[in-house]
């Protein structure tokens, strides 16, 4: 077993358990106290676009519900806040594997209401190399230094992508996202597994070029399955204690999804203020695909289950997790 991975997974689990214990002992922090309002956490990435648009366009208010956006620095912080009861749910873009791992510690505590996905059409994940690199394909990164963003989710997927593409013995190095492009430019790494907007920024600044897009779907999941990498979700406690707000929230969020689908890149104007993406960059950042809870099909469950199985095989999940049980079902 990979000791580093095992210890880091345990650290995340312990953090989530501690948050859960605090929630049980601190009624003052409970979402129960925040009547008539839903606090929704997000971290500043492009995949949260339907939520940003719904807030800024007043779609939640039109649906009769008061929603407050709460910013966090990382997806793990969002998940921990959900488990601790400090927020009611999260927007799209929060790592779906982190949400699943949290639910495994307290089964039934989290339900996915909208999932975001990537494939060769809806591009989120890419492998990039320095613009002047002679590398033409991912397999040529065998034995080379390949960076990824921080965290076990990024590292697990980067290793799985490289292995699936035939890049044997590649050395995966976790770096803060802001350091990946400078490291490529300085020749400190040979390539990187990245999420948008890093590839777009690298292209604009003539630092890097892509040698593969939709790589998790292609090299890890296979069978043309989409990579369902993130989700909007609600706390099960909120679903029970604020039941009168849920339909309005789902209606407003759904309107945000439909707006993004209809407007495409024009919807990226709402990334401003929620992410660091603005100006000309916003015009190029690809739109994610979205699957709402009432649109889920058998192939979507299959894709998500395949992802969870990969994390089980790589010992990130201690035991198998059922994808189907995590998806919200309206009663």
Buried (B, 14 or more C-beta within 10 A) or exposed (E): EBEEBEEBBEEBBEBBBEBBEBBEEEEEBBBBEBEEBBBBBBBBBBBBBBBBBBBBBEBBBEBEBBBBBBEBEBBBBBBBBBBBBBBBBBBBBBBBBBBBBBBBBBEEBBBBBBBBBBBEEBBBBBBBBBBEBEBEEBBBBBEBBBBBBEBBBBBBBBBBBBBBBBBEEBEBBBBEBEBBBEBBBEEEBBBBBBBBBBBBBBBEEEBBBBBBBBBBBBBBBEEEBBBBBBBBBBBBBBBEBBEEBBEBBBBBBBBBBBBBEEBEEEBBBBBBEBBEBEEEBBEBBBBBBBBBBEEBEEEBBBBBBBBBBBBBEBEBBBEEBBBEEBBBEEE
